[in-house]
Amino acid sequence: MKEKDTEALMVTVRCTAYNHESYIQQCLEGFVIQKTNFRFEVIVHDDASTDGTVTIIQEYAEKYPNIIKPIFETENQYSKRDGSLARIMDEHTHGKYVAFCEGDDYWVDPLKLQKQVDFLETHPEYGMVHTNFQYYINRDNAFIDNFQYSPKDKLDIILCEYKYEKSARNNRNVSIRKLRVLLEKVGDIQVVFENNFWKIIFGNEVFCDYVAAIQFIQDTSFDDFTKEATLYRLLELLVFGPLLPNTQADWIDNFKSDYSDITLDLLHSLLQKKEFEDKEDIQLLIADTIFLHDIFNEEALRVKCSILYKKDKRSIAKSTYDNFCKQYKSLLGTDYKISFSTIVTSKTTS
């Protein structure tokens, strides 16, 4: 009989963890209890945790070396916002199918993978499957089923701190009224429940940088951004920086991430446009705008420092570099390893 570790890899499970010491053991247990007739592996990526997460992952990797495949980072990849985390995970994903489970989540059914693979193997017309799931609310010591609630109920998660009771719905209604009153002071903004979804409608006289920037990018062809008037309008919209940088909430993370990806990808692409090769002032504006959305962006650092250095503004270039290194060390806990001389002499990446 062929040993399982020599069989073709059927499933790669991708698990990302950061400071999940309180949850990661239960997460890993959900992986190792899986009963399958195929080979699977779990790529557990620790993003430079500062608690005991790494130690727990190491213990499971040593105990279950054929299942748990750890990646331990020395510097945080997620905070770079340059796609490095996704690239690392993609490089280590080799299964026919891919499953996802974050380090603060866990599986309870030991046949989860077997059931899902069996379905996909016998139903090739399907490309994805998922299970139901529950929220566990620590403060209430209670599980909340996900799919049994309407969009109105799910709004309670945001506005009422997961209190699924009559009082929570009352609180929601009070919060909606307060929100409407607040937005009316801003201008013509409506909060409406339409087609079973909550939505915010902005009047023509109300400016929202996020909505305006997304709409402008969607309505403008890439080549049109090489026209200076169009480019300046884009940079004007993006000068407000990332979406809600001081707001921390799980439900909004995808919006923030998508907005950063869209804006940074576009700005990086514009830096490579031949039309701007000899227009250093425009390149500086683009680099400064990139920094507003990603303070650790190395390409923006390279462009800004090299142009300033070339313009004989070497003290400003060095000050820009030193400030970058200081913030890098302060927030990521490690020294920036590329020297100033390398930065100012490097060529544009493509």
Beta strands, then each sheet from edge to edge (+ up, - down):
strand 1: 9-17
strand 2: 39-46
strand 3: 68-72
strand 4: 97-100
strand 5: 134-137
strand 6: 142-145
strand 7: 189-194
strand 8: 197-202
sheet 1: 3+ 2+ 1+ 4+
sheet 2: 5+ 6-
sheet 3: 7+ 8-
end
